[in-house]
Amino acid sequence: MKVRGIRGATTADSNTQDAIVDATEELLTEIVAQNDFETDDIATAMFTATTDLNAEFPAMAARVRLGWTDVALMCAQEMQVPNGQARSIRVMILVNTDKQAKELHNVYLKGAVNMRKRDTDNDGRTTN
């Protein structure tokens, strides 16, 4: 079994607690669904949010809504890049898995779809 990384990103509709937690929950739920892993398989999840999102920690969605109470979670501020995606939440989840890296699916939702258009193949799967 190896530790593998799964990336994901989404955007929040506004800078409110509900909007940040709702967007993050939707993202994490989709990552789990597309990659078929259990909470116990997660080594850690690292979140970033752009500076325009400061009403709540994205990790609250994992801890409170999804019950990831025994997972090491961390939040940080995303780099400020000119013309970067506004209201962006990103995550990198490290999971223990027997799957090959090419079998894992990175997930980009809402406005974050634009972040990875150039990195997707014909099936819409994000390349590593």
Buried (B, 14 or more C-beta within 10 A) or exposed (E): EEEBBBBBBBBBEEBEEEBBBBBBBBBBBBBBEBBEBEBEBBEBBBBBBBEBBEBBBBBBBBBEBBEBEEBEBEBEEBEEEEEEBEBBBBBBBBBBBEBEEEEBBBBBBBBBBEBBEEEBEEEEBBEE
